[in-house]
Amino acid sequence: MSKLKDKVAVVTGGSSGIGYAAAKEFAAQGARVVITGRNQTAIDQAVQELGSHTIGIRADAASITDTEKLAAQVTSDFGKVDVLFVNAGVAFQEPIGQISESIFDELVGINFKGAVFTTEKFIPVMKDGGAIIHMTSVSAFTFAYGTAIYSATKAALTAYSKSASVELADRKIRVNTVAPAMTETPAIHKGQFADDEIHTLIKSKFPFKRYGTPQEVAKLVAFLASDEASFISGGEFTVDGAASVNTFRI
């Protein structure tokens, strides 16, 4: 497959999970891929696994300075960018009445501010006709206990994305969001979700009785990045096995 042959794709948070799967799919379809992350060791390992068409650059998505340096280096190395997958994000749960400023700042700083300014800094170096894909979540429009701020950041990014799709239309730059439900990544087995019994309960309430896989999400991201999606912009695409339309309470 070569649907992305010779295109330059940047994937933030690309050293693991959905970002890694997307980078792998981009490379398999012929793209030259830049992945970012905060952990240099993880970046180096991912680049080694992904192969010679991939390079890694350490950049903290919450740092505008890091993002400016990232954009400058990518421009120096490749010139223009065809695909920007803004994937870096974090998820924490705190119930209403117990929300801490530190968690609020980290969620907003990475999931919303970081995503917005990653996009803003790359817009000048995006090729006309390019594709921007923002990673959101079904949490942008479905709500669970403790997810108020996380959900708010994803809803805010969705709103920004839709505005961007209109304002960048004159350059034929397409902007879409991909909103997965729980996806089988290492991140979902940490902290308060480390207990396998919790996942067994959640899966039992999902229509497909399982989580999605990073590869399933990556296939959609790669399609939206390709010229086959040339008239798709301003869209919000769920990858959730009907979980977001199933009424249940965890």
SVG drawing of the C-alpha trace seen along z (x, -y; Angstrom):
<svg xmlns="http://www.w3.org/2000/svg" viewBox="-29 -31 46 40">
<polyline fill="none" stroke="black" stroke-width="0.4" points="0.0,0.0 1.3,-3.5 -1.6,-5.8 0.7,-8.1 3.8,-7.6 6.4,-10.4 4.1,-12.4 5.5,-13.8 3.5,-13.0 4.0,-14.3 2.6,-12.3 2.6,-13.8 2.7,-11.2 3.9,-8.6 6.1,-6.4 3.2,-4.2 -0.5,-3.4 -2.6,-4.9 0.1,-7.3 2.6,-4.5 0.0,-2.4 -0.7,-5.4 3.0,-6.1 3.4,-2.4 0.4,-2.6 1.6,-5.8 5.1,-4.3 3.5,-1.1 1.6,-3.3 4.8,-5.1 5.0,-8.2 8.1,-9.7 7.1,-9.9 8.2,-12.1 7.1,-11.0 7.3,-12.9 7.1,-12.2 8.4,-13.2 10.5,-10.1 13.6,-9.9 14.2,-6.2 10.7,-5.3 11.1,-7.5 14.4,-5.8 12.9,-2.3 9.8,-3.2 12.0,-4.6 14.1,-1.4 11.0,0.7 9.3,-1.5 12.3,-1.6 14.3,-3.9 11.4,-6.1 10.8,-7.3 12.6,-9.8 11.9,-10.8 12.1,-14.2 11.7,-14.8 9.0,-17.5 6.6,-18.1 3.2,-18.9 2.5,-21.2 5.4,-23.4 4.9,-26.0 8.7,-26.5 9.2,-22.7 6.5,-22.9 8.1,-25.8 11.4,-24.0 9.7,-20.9 8.1,-22.8 11.4,-24.5 13.3,-21.2 10.7,-19.4 10.7,-22.3 14.5,-22.2 14.5,-18.4 11.6,-18.0 10.2,-21.4 6.4,-21.2 4.2,-18.8 1.4,-16.8 -0.2,-15.2 -0.4,-16.4 -1.8,-13.9 -2.2,-15.7 -2.4,-12.7 -0.5,-13.5 -2.8,-13.5 -3.3,-12.5 -6.3,-11.2 -6.9,-11.7 -10.1,-11.3 -11.2,-13.5 -14.8,-13.9 -16.6,-17.2 -15.8,-18.8 -12.3,-17.3 -10.8,-18.7 -7.2,-19.9 -5.5,-22.8 -2.5,-20.7 -4.5,-18.0 -6.7,-20.7 -3.6,-22.5 -2.1,-19.3 -5.2,-18.1 -5.9,-21.5 -2.2,-22.2 -1.7,-19.0 -5.1,-18.0 -6.3,-21.4 -3.7,-24.2 -1.0,-21.8 -3.1,-20.5 -4.2,-23.9 -0.7,-25.4 0.8,-22.3 -1.7,-23.0 -1.1,-26.7 2.7,-26.3 2.4,-23.8 -0.2,-25.6 2.4,-27.8 4.4,-24.7 1.4,-22.6 1.0,-22.0 -2.1,-23.2 -4.4,-20.2 -2.9,-18.6 -4.7,-16.9 -4.9,-17.6 -6.3,-15.0 -7.0,-15.7 -7.4,-12.9 -10.4,-13.5 -12.6,-11.0 -16.2,-9.9 -15.8,-11.6 -16.3,-14.9 -20.0,-14.0 -20.5,-11.2 -19.8,-11.6 -18.7,-9.4 -17.9,-9.9 -14.7,-11.8 -14.2,-12.8 -15.5,-16.4 -12.2,-18.2 -11.0,-15.5 -14.3,-15.6 -14.2,-19.4 -10.7,-19.4 -11.9,-17.0 -15.1,-18.9 -13.0,-22.1 -10.6,-20.6 -13.6,-19.4 -15.0,-22.9 -11.5,-24.3 -11.2,-21.6 -14.5,-22.5 -13.7,-26.2 -10.3,-25.3 -11.9,-23.2 -13.8,-26.3 -11.0,-28.8 -8.4,-26.6 -10.7,-25.6 -9.3,-28.2 -6.0,-26.3 -7.9,-23.0 -6.5,-21.8 -8.8,-19.2 -9.3,-19.1 -11.1,-16.2 -11.3,-14.6 -11.2,-10.9 -13.0,-10.0 -12.3,-6.5 -13.8,-4.9 -11.6,-2.8 -8.7,-1.4 -6.4,1.4 -3.2,-0.6 -0.7,-0.4 -2.0,-3.8 -5.4,-2.3 -3.8,0.2 -2.2,-2.3 -3.3,-4.1 -6.9,-3.5 -7.4,-1.3 -4.6,1.1 -7.2,3.7 -8.2,6.1 -11.6,6.6 -12.5,3.0 -11.8,3.7 -13.8,6.9 -16.8,4.9 -16.5,2.1 -16.1,4.5 -19.2,6.4 -21.2,3.2 -19.8,2.4 -21.9,3.7 -18.9,5.5 -17.8,6.8 -14.3,5.5 -12.2,2.4 -10.9,1.2 -7.4,1.7 -4.8,-1.0 -4.6,0.6 -8.4,0.1 -8.1,-3.6 -4.9,-3.9 -6.7,-2.6 -9.2,-5.4 -6.6,-8.0 -4.6,-6.9 -7.7,-7.1 -8.4,-10.7 -4.7,-11.5 -4.9,-10.2 -6.2,-11.8 -9.1,-9.4 -10.6,-11.7 -10.1,-14.8 -13.7,-16.1 -13.9,-15.1 -13.4,-18.0 -15.0,-19.2 -16.0,-15.6 -16.1,-13.9 -15.5,-10.2 -16.1,-7.7 -14.3,-4.4 -16.1,-2.8 -18.1,0.3 -21.3,-1.6 -20.3,-2.2 -21.2,-5.9 -24.7,-5.2 -25.2,-2.5 -26.8,-3.8 -25.1,-2.3 -23.6,-3.4 -20.2,-2.1"/>
</svg>
